[in-house]
């Protein structure tokens, strides 16, 4: 018999206070189940061994050198003494019934993996309100699990441009979620060989979810009861870091699964097209960026009218900035790959 009903696995690096707050949040869970917490201190400069849980068994494991979040979570699996693995990030705060909802769902025998909403923790800053409206934390739906043509990709993108800024909170099967809120039966985790250690910062969650989907064909059960708040840094620097990391993760996934295809966002290409097709290109680029971008992201224009405020127009520029940065990183990675081919 397993010693615990579930094991919460947390990989953390240089964020002791975040980890401390998460442990306190887990101590406050309303549940009848018995919990084990494994925290992997992945090469932090800070000392984590002083962390204690007032309610659960907490084991802190230190890596002297960082091995990355995927490998660190695999480490947690090896040390777990339960048949359910619950993954979350140190900057997440679960709702009071989170553990109860997860374990009850997995004990039902209907699902091999479950997840729920990952919500931006606050709306007190422009960046946070943008992240909430961009739906960047929403799960990927099951149709995205299938190989798609470029036309189908474009169709999905244009649906995003004109779509809603309100997240779908209905219970359903989804294709992929973030490991900020993902729980899985341990036997299934072992069967799919856990996280791919080649992912350094981003992409390991999508890769794991793809393996879950390919194994069972159902995907991950998404329930609105299994909810966490995600605490974001509001600096532009953090936004840049995440965009670049996601681009690199996507590139590694594309190398592993060729059907995934290169992700290039069309809207930032419009000003480049004006260089070719429109005279006086320099003035036209500026004009297109300033006036054309919000018109492309119709979702944010709709939000302006529905909420009767002008701020969502700024979200359009933040979206444009993020997509442009992603495109630049994709091109850079492709050029590096080409250079390496010539060298070899």
Sine and cosine of phi, psi and omega as CSV:
sin_phi,cos_phi,sin_psi,cos_psi,sin_omega,cos_omega
0.00,0.00,0.70,-0.72,0.06,-1.00
-0.88,0.47,0.54,-0.84,-0.03,-1.00
-0.96,0.29,-0.54,0.84,-0.04,-1.00
-0.79,-0.61,0.34,-0.94,0.04,-1.00
-0.97,0.23,-0.51,0.86,0.02,-1.00
-0.34,-0.94,0.38,-0.93,0.05,-1.00
-0.85,-0.53,0.84,-0.54,0.10,-0.99
-1.00,0.02,0.85,-0.53,-0.02,-1.00
-0.95,-0.31,0.82,-0.57,-0.02,-1.00
-0.80,-0.60,0.81,-0.59,0.14,-0.99
-0.97,-0.25,0.79,-0.61,-0.09,-1.00
-0.66,-0.75,0.56,-0.83,0.05,-1.00
-0.59,-0.81,0.88,-0.47,0.07,-1.00
0.85,0.52,0.53,0.85,0.04,-1.00
-0.67,-0.75,0.85,0.52,-0.07,-1.00
-0.85,0.52,-0.72,0.69,-0.06,-1.00
-0.90,0.43,-0.61,0.79,0.09,-1.00
-0.88,0.48,-0.74,0.68,-0.01,-1.00
-0.88,0.47,-0.65,0.76,0.02,-1.00
-0.88,0.48,-0.70,0.72,0.01,-1.00
-0.91,0.41,-0.60,0.80,0.04,-1.00
-0.91,0.42,-0.70,0.71,0.03,-1.00
-0.87,0.50,-0.66,0.75,0.04,-1.00
-0.89,0.45,-0.61,0.79,0.05,-1.00
-0.91,0.42,-0.64,0.77,0.05,-1.00
-0.93,0.38,-0.55,0.84,0.07,-1.00
-0.89,0.45,-0.43,0.90,-0.06,-1.00
-1.00,-0.04,0.08,1.00,-0.02,-1.00
-0.89,0.46,0.65,-0.76,0.06,-1.00
-1.00,-0.10,0.98,-0.18,-0.08,-1.00
-0.38,-0.92,0.47,-0.88,0.08,-1.00
-1.00,-0.04,-0.12,0.99,-0.09,-1.00
-1.00,0.07,0.36,-0.93,-0.02,-1.00
-0.99,-0.17,0.74,-0.68,-0.19,-0.98
-0.86,-0.52,0.60,-0.80,0.17,-0.99
-0.90,-0.44,0.66,-0.76,0.04,-1.00
-0.88,-0.47,0.80,-0.60,0.11,-0.99
-0.88,-0.47,0.87,-0.49,0.01,-1.00
-0.93,-0.37,0.87,-0.49,0.03,-1.00
-0.99,-0.10,0.93,-0.36,0.10,-1.00
-0.99,0.14,0.98,-0.19,-0.19,-0.98
-1.00,-0.02,0.95,0.30,0.09,-1.00
0.96,0.27,0.56,0.83,-0.03,-1.00
-0.96,0.29,0.44,-0.90,0.17,-0.98
-0.99,0.17,-0.41,0.91,0.02,-1.00
-0.99,0.11,0.32,-0.95,0.02,-1.00
-0.99,-0.17,0.83,-0.56,-0.06,-1.00
-0.98,-0.20,-0.16,0.99,-0.15,-0.99
-0.92,0.40,-0.28,0.96,0.03,-1.00
-0.98,0.20,-0.13,0.99,0.02,-1.00
-0.91,0.42,0.72,-0.70,0.05,-1.00
-0.69,-0.72,0.50,-0.87,0.14,-0.99
-0.95,-0.31,0.73,-0.68,-0.01,-1.00
-0.98,0.19,-0.16,0.99,-0.12,-0.99
-0.78,-0.62,-0.60,0.80,-0.13,-0.99
-0.92,-0.38,0.23,-0.97,0.14,-0.99
-0.98,0.22,0.88,-0.48,-0.01,-1.00
-0.90,-0.43,0.83,-0.56,0.05,-1.00
-0.91,-0.42,0.85,-0.53,0.03,-1.00
-0.97,-0.24,0.82,-0.57,0.01,-1.00
-0.89,-0.46,0.79,-0.61,-0.04,-1.00
-0.97,-0.24,0.76,-0.65,0.19,-0.98
-0.98,-0.19,0.83,-0.56,-0.01,-1.00
-0.92,0.40,-0.50,0.87,0.06,-1.00
-0.83,-0.55,0.69,-0.72,-0.02,-1.00
-0.90,0.44,0.71,-0.70,0.03,-1.00
-0.91,-0.41,0.01,1.00,0.02,-1.00
1.00,-0.05,0.42,-0.91,-0.11,-0.99
-0.90,0.44,-0.60,0.80,-0.01,-1.00
-0.90,0.44,-0.78,0.63,0.02,-1.00
-0.89,0.45,-0.63,0.78,0.00,-1.00
-0.89,0.46,-0.64,0.77,0.03,-1.00
-0.93,0.36,-0.58,0.81,0.10,-1.00
-0.88,0.48,-0.60,0.80,0.08,-1.00
-0.86,0.52,-0.70,0.72,0.02,-1.00
-0.87,0.49,-0.63,0.78,0.05,-1.00
-0.87,0.49,-0.67,0.74,-0.02,-1.00
-0.90,0.44,-0.48,0.88,-0.05,-1.00
-1.00,-0.09,-0.12,0.99,-0.07,-1.00
-0.93,0.38,0.58,-0.81,0.05,-1.00
-0.85,-0.52,0.74,0.68,0.03,-1.00
-0.47,-0.88,0.09,-1.00,0.01,-1.00
-0.97,-0.25,0.13,0.99,0.05,-1.00
-0.77,-0.64,0.78,-0.62,0.06,-1.00
-0.95,-0.30,0.79,-0.61,0.02,-1.00
-0.91,-0.42,0.90,-0.45,0.00,-1.00
-0.97,-0.24,0.70,-0.72,0.15,-0.99
-0.47,-0.88,0.16,-0.99,-0.02,-1.00
-0.98,-0.22,0.38,-0.92,-0.04,-1.00
-0.91,0.40,-0.36,0.93,0.02,-1.00
-0.99,-0.11,0.41,0.91,0.08,-1.00
-0.93,-0.36,0.48,-0.87,0.05,-1.00
-0.75,-0.66,0.96,-0.28,-0.05,-1.00
-0.96,0.29,0.43,-0.90,0.08,-1.00
-0.95,0.32,0.29,-0.96,-0.15,-0.99
-0.87,0.50,-0.43,0.90,-0.05,-1.00
-0.97,-0.25,0.25,0.97,-0.10,-1.00
-0.84,0.54,-0.82,0.57,-0.03,-1.00
-0.88,0.48,-0.70,0.71,0.00,-1.00
-0.86,0.52,-0.71,0.71,-0.02,-1.00
-0.91,0.41,-0.65,0.76,-0.02,-1.00
-0.90,0.44,-0.80,0.60,-0.09,-1.00
-0.92,0.40,-0.64,0.77,0.03,-1.00
-0.87,0.49,-0.67,0.74,0.00,-1.00
-0.91,0.42,-0.69,0.72,-0.03,-1.00
-0.96,0.28,-0.47,0.88,0.07,-1.00
-0.95,0.30,-0.31,0.95,-0.03,-1.00
-0.92,0.39,-0.35,0.94,-0.01,-1.00
0.99,0.13,0.01,1.00,-0.04,-1.00
-1.00,0.05,-0.39,0.92,-0.16,-0.99
-0.75,-0.66,0.49,-0.87,0.09,-1.00
-0.98,-0.18,-0.34,0.94,0.03,-1.00
-0.48,-0.88,0.57,-0.83,-0.02,-1.00
-0.69,-0.72,0.38,-0.93,0.04,-1.00
-0.43,-0.90,-0.12,-0.99,0.01,-1.00
-0.20,-0.98,-0.13,-0.99,-0.07,-1.00
-0.88,0.48,0.66,-0.75,0.18,-0.98
-0.93,-0.37,0.95,-0.30,-0.14,-0.99
-0.97,-0.26,0.60,-0.80,0.12,-0.99
-0.91,0.43,0.76,-0.65,-0.23,-0.97
-0.94,0.34,-0.33,0.94,-0.11,-0.99
-0.44,-0.90,0.32,-0.95,0.10,-0.99
-0.84,-0.54,0.47,0.89,-0.09,-1.00
-1.00,0.03,0.04,1.00,0.01,-1.00
-0.66,-0.75,0.53,-0.85,-0.03,-1.00
-0.81,0.58,-0.72,0.70,-0.02,-1.00
-0.87,0.49,-0.66,0.75,-0.02,-1.00
-0.92,0.39,-0.64,0.77,0.02,-1.00
-0.93,0.37,-0.58,0.81,0.09,-1.00
-0.90,0.44,-0.73,0.68,-0.02,-1.00
-0.86,0.51,-0.62,0.78,0.03,-1.00
-0.91,0.42,-0.69,0.72,-0.04,-1.00
-0.96,0.27,-0.47,0.88,-0.03,-1.00
-0.97,0.25,-0.23,0.97,0.00,-1.00
0.86,0.52,0.54,0.84,-0.03,-1.00
-0.93,0.38,-0.30,0.95,-0.01,-1.00
-0.99,-0.14,0.03,1.00,-0.03,-1.00
-0.96,0.28,0.47,-0.88,0.02,-1.00
-0.94,0.33,0.36,-0.93,0.13,-0.99
-1.00,0.08,0.74,-0.68,-0.07,-1.00
-0.98,0.18,0.34,-0.94,-0.12,-0.99
-0.86,0.51,-0.54,0.84,0.04,-1.00
-0.86,0.51,-0.42,0.91,-0.02,-1.00
-0.96,0.27,-0.12,0.99,0.02,-1.00
-0.97,0.25,-0.30,0.96,-0.08,-1.00
-1.00,-0.05,0.51,-0.86,0.10,-0.99
-0.85,0.52,0.66,-0.75,-0.06,-1.00
-0.78,-0.63,0.53,-0.85,0.09,-1.00
-0.98,0.22,0.21,-0.98,0.04,-1.00
-0.88,0.47,-0.56,0.83,0.03,-1.00
-0.90,0.43,-0.68,0.73,0.03,-1.00
-0.91,0.42,-0.60,0.80,0.05,-1.00
-0.90,0.44,-0.70,0.72,0.02,-1.00
-0.88,0.47,-0.65,0.76,0.01,-1.00
-0.88,0.47,-0.67,0.74,0.03,-1.00
-0.90,0.44,-0.65,0.76,-0.01,-1.00
-0.91,0.42,-0.69,0.73,-0.01,-1.00
-0.94,0.35,-0.48,0.88,0.13,-0.99
-0.90,0.44,-0.62,0.78,0.06,-1.00
-0.89,0.45,-0.68,0.73,-0.05,-1.00
-0.86,0.51,-0.60,0.80,-0.08,-1.00
-0.97,-0.24,0.05,1.00,-0.14,-0.99
-0.98,0.20,-0.25,-0.97,-0.03,-1.00
-1.00,0.01,0.33,-0.94,0.11,-0.99
-0.95,-0.30,0.26,0.97,0.02,-1.00
-0.95,-0.32,0.78,-0.62,-0.06,-1.00
-0.95,0.32,0.58,-0.82,0.08,-1.00
-0.98,0.19,0.89,-0.46,-0.05,-1.00
-0.96,-0.27,0.25,0.97,-0.01,-1.00
-0.97,0.22,0.50,-0.87,0.06,-1.00
-0.96,0.27,0.74,-0.67,-0.07,-1.00
-0.15,-0.99,0.20,-0.98,0.16,-0.99
-0.99,0.11,0.68,-0.73,0.05,-1.00
-0.80,-0.60,0.21,-0.98,-0.07,-1.00
-1.00,0.06,-0.74,0.67,-0.09,-1.00
-0.54,-0.84,0.55,-0.83,0.01,-1.00
-0.66,-0.75,0.14,-0.99,0.06,-1.00
-1.00,0.06,0.49,-0.87,0.01,-1.00
-0.97,0.26,0.06,1.00,0.18,-0.98
-0.91,0.42,-0.33,0.95,-0.03,-1.00
-0.40,-0.92,0.97,0.25,-0.02,-1.00
-0.61,-0.79,0.78,-0.63,0.04,-1.00
-0.80,-0.61,0.56,-0.83,-0.14,-0.99
-0.50,-0.87,0.54,-0.84,0.12,-0.99
-0.90,0.44,0.70,-0.71,-0.09,-1.00
-0.90,0.43,-0.55,0.83,0.01,-1.00
-0.91,0.41,-0.57,0.82,0.04,-1.00
-0.95,0.32,-0.67,0.75,0.03,-1.00
-0.84,0.54,-0.67,0.74,0.01,-1.00
-0.94,0.34,-0.62,0.79,-0.04,-1.00
-0.89,0.45,-0.55,0.84,0.00,-1.00
-0.99,-0.11,0.17,0.99,0.08,-1.00
0.91,0.42,0.48,0.88,0.14,-0.99
0.87,0.49,-0.47,-0.88,-0.02,-1.00
-0.98,0.19,0.64,-0.77,0.08,-1.00
-0.95,0.30,0.87,-0.49,-0.08,-1.00
-0.94,0.34,-0.13,0.99,-0.03,-1.00
-0.96,0.27,-0.33,0.94,0.03,-1.00
-0.99,0.17,0.82,-0.57,-0.10,-1.00
-1.00,0.02,-0.62,0.78,-0.03,-1.00
-0.71,-0.71,-0.69,0.72,-0.11,-0.99
-0.72,-0.69,0.46,-0.89,0.05,-1.00
0.97,-0.25,-0.38,0.93,-0.04,-1.00
-0.91,0.42,-0.50,0.86,0.01,-1.00
-0.95,0.32,-0.70,0.71,0.04,-1.00
-0.88,0.48,-0.67,0.74,0.01,-1.00
-0.88,0.48,-0.71,0.71,0.01,-1.00
-0.89,0.45,-0.69,0.72,-0.02,-1.00
-0.90,0.44,-0.60,0.80,0.04,-1.00
-0.88,0.47,-0.66,0.75,0.02,-1.00
-0.92,0.40,-0.60,0.80,0.07,-1.00
-0.88,0.47,-0.70,0.71,-0.03,-1.00
-0.90,0.43,-0.72,0.70,-0.02,-1.00
-0.90,0.43,-0.49,0.87,-0.01,-1.00
-0.95,0.31,-0.73,0.68,-0.12,-0.99
-0.94,-0.33,-0.36,0.93,0.01,-1.00
0.99,0.14,-0.20,0.98,-0.02,-1.00
-1.00,-0.01,-0.68,0.74,-0.10,-1.00
0.98,-0.19,-0.44,-0.90,-0.08,-1.00
-0.93,-0.37,0.74,-0.67,0.02,-1.00
-0.97,0.23,0.84,-0.54,-0.02,-1.00
-0.97,-0.24,0.87,-0.49,-0.04,-1.00
-0.83,-0.56,0.75,-0.66,0.00,-1.00
-0.90,0.45,-0.30,0.95,0.02,-1.00
-0.97,0.26,-0.37,0.93,-0.07,-1.00
-1.00,-0.09,0.98,0.20,-0.21,-0.98
-0.88,-0.48,0.64,-0.77,0.13,-0.99
-0.76,-0.65,0.48,-0.88,0.19,-0.98
-1.00,-0.09,0.69,-0.72,0.01,-1.00
-0.95,-0.30,0.83,-0.56,-0.01,-1.00
-1.00,0.00,0.89,-0.45,-0.05,-1.00
-0.97,-0.25,0.54,-0.84,0.20,-0.98
-0.97,0.26,0.69,-0.73,-0.09,-1.00
-1.00,-0.10,0.16,0.99,0.01,-1.00
-0.99,0.14,0.60,-0.80,0.08,-1.00
-0.85,0.53,-0.58,0.82,0.01,-1.00
-0.83,0.55,-0.63,0.77,0.00,-1.00
-0.94,0.34,-0.61,0.79,0.06,-1.00
-0.88,0.48,-0.70,0.72,0.03,-1.00
-0.88,0.47,-0.72,0.70,-0.02,-1.00
-0.85,0.53,-0.69,0.72,-0.04,-1.00
-0.93,0.36,-0.66,0.75,0.00,-1.00
-0.87,0.49,-0.71,0.70,0.01,-1.00
-0.90,0.43,-0.67,0.74,0.01,-1.00
-0.90,0.45,-0.66,0.75,0.01,-1.00
-0.91,0.43,-0.62,0.79,0.02,-1.00
-0.89,0.45,-0.66,0.75,0.01,-1.00
-0.93,0.38,-0.64,0.77,0.05,-1.00
-0.89,0.45,-0.66,0.75,0.03,-1.00
-0.90,0.44,-0.61,0.79,0.01,-1.00
-0.91,0.41,-0.66,0.75,0.03,-1.00
-0.91,0.41,-0.62,0.78,0.06,-1.00
-0.90,0.43,-0.62,0.78,0.00,-1.00
-0.91,0.41,-0.59,0.80,0.06,-1.00
-0.91,0.41,-0.55,0.84,-0.03,-1.00
-0.99,0.12,-0.62,0.79,-0.01,-1.00
-0.82,-0.57,1.00,-0.01,-0.09,-1.00
-0.84,0.55,-0.44,0.90,-0.02,-1.00
-0.93,0.36,-0.21,0.98,-0.04,-1.00
-0.93,0.36,-0.60,0.80,0.05,-1.00
0.98,0.20,0.33,-0.94,0.04,-1.00
-0.97,0.25,0.68,-0.73,0.03,-1.00
-0.99,-0.13,0.96,-0.29,0.10,-1.00
-0.86,-0.52,0.79,-0.62,-0.01,-1.00
-1.00,0.05,0.81,-0.58,-0.11,-0.99
-0.93,0.37,-0.64,0.77,-0.14,-0.99
-0.82,0.57,-0.71,0.70,0.01,-1.00
-0.90,0.43,-0.19,0.98,0.01,-1.00
-0.99,0.15,-0.29,0.96,-0.07,-1.00
-0.86,0.50,-0.74,0.67,0.04,-1.00
-0.87,0.48,-0.55,0.84,0.04,-1.00
-0.91,0.41,-0.61,0.80,0.02,-1.00
-0.90,0.44,-0.54,0.84,-0.01,-1.00
-0.90,0.43,-0.44,0.90,0.04,-1.00
-0.88,0.47,-0.61,0.79,-0.06,-1.00
-0.99,0.14,-0.67,0.75,-0.21,-0.98
-0.98,-0.21,-0.22,0.98,-0.10,-1.00
-0.85,-0.52,0.77,-0.64,0.06,-1.00
-0.91,0.42,0.30,-0.95,-0.02,-1.00
0.81,0.59,0.80,0.59,-0.19,-0.98
-0.85,0.52,-0.64,0.77,-0.08,-1.00
-0.85,0.52,-0.73,0.68,0.03,-1.00
-0.91,0.41,-0.59,0.81,-0.05,-1.00
-0.93,0.37,-0.61,0.79,0.03,-1.00
-0.87,0.49,-0.74,0.67,0.00,-1.00
-0.87,0.49,-0.72,0.69,0.01,-1.00
-0.87,0.50,-0.69,0.72,-0.03,-1.00
-0.90,0.44,-0.70,0.71,-0.02,-1.00
-0.89,0.45,-0.73,0.69,-0.09,-1.00
-0.93,0.36,-0.72,0.70,-0.13,-0.99
-0.98,-0.20,-0.43,0.90,-0.08,-1.00
-0.99,0.11,-0.55,0.84,-0.10,-1.00
-0.84,0.54,-0.79,0.62,-0.01,-1.00
-0.87,0.49,-0.51,0.86,0.00,-1.00
-0.94,0.35,-0.48,0.88,0.03,-1.00
-0.95,0.30,-0.66,0.75,-0.01,-1.00
-1.00,0.04,0.96,0.27,-0.09,-1.00
-0.88,0.48,-0.48,0.88,0.00,-1.00
-0.82,0.58,-0.64,0.77,-0.04,-1.00
-0.98,0.18,-0.51,0.86,0.11,-0.99
-0.90,0.44,-0.68,0.74,0.04,-1.00
-0.88,0.48,-0.65,0.76,0.01,-1.00
-0.89,0.45,-0.61,0.79,0.06,-1.00
-0.84,0.54,-0.73,0.68,-0.04,-1.00
-0.94,0.34,-0.66,0.75,-0.04,-1.00
-0.93,0.38,-0.64,0.77,-0.06,-1.00
-0.99,-0.12,-0.08,1.00,0.05,-1.00
0.82,0.58,0.76,0.65,0.09,-1.00
-0.51,-0.86,0.41,-0.91,-0.14,-0.99
-1.00,-0.01,-0.28,0.96,-0.14,-0.99
-0.82,0.58,-0.62,0.79,-0.01,-1.00
-0.83,0.56,-0.34,0.94,0.10,-1.00
-0.88,0.48,-0.60,0.80,0.03,-1.00
-0.90,0.43,-0.56,0.83,0.03,-1.00
-0.86,0.51,-0.58,0.82,0.01,-1.00
-0.88,0.48,-0.66,0.75,0.02,-1.00
-0.94,0.35,-0.59,0.81,0.06,-1.00
-0.92,0.40,-0.62,0.78,0.06,-1.00
-0.90,0.43,-0.69,0.72,0.02,-1.00
-0.88,0.48,-0.69,0.72,0.01,-1.00
-0.87,0.49,-0.73,0.68,-0.02,-1.00
-0.89,0.45,-0.71,0.71,-0.03,-1.00
-0.93,0.36,-0.60,0.80,0.04,-1.00
-0.90,0.44,-0.70,0.71,0.01,-1.00
-0.89,0.46,-0.66,0.76,0.04,-1.00
-0.89,0.46,-0.70,0.72,0.03,-1.00
-0.87,0.49,-0.68,0.74,0.01,-1.00
-0.88,0.47,-0.68,0.74,0.00,-1.00
-0.92,0.39,-0.61,0.79,0.04,-1.00
-0.89,0.45,-0.71,0.70,0.02,-1.00
-0.88,0.47,-0.68,0.73,0.01,-1.00
-0.87,0.49,-0.68,0.73,0.00,-1.00
-0.92,0.40,-0.62,0.79,0.02,-1.00
-0.92,0.38,-0.62,0.78,0.04,-1.00
-0.91,0.41,-0.66,0.76,0.04,-1.00
-0.88,0.48,-0.66,0.75,0.02,-1.00
-0.89,0.45,-0.66,0.76,0.00,-1.00
-0.91,0.41,-0.68,0.73,0.02,-1.00
-0.88,0.47,-0.68,0.74,0.00,-1.00
-0.90,0.43,-0.56,0.83,0.04,-1.00
-0.91,0.42,-0.69,0.72,0.00,-1.00
-0.91,0.43,-0.60,0.80,-0.01,-1.00
-0.92,0.39,-0.58,0.82,-0.02,-1.00
-0.99,0.10,0.00,0.00,0.00,0.00
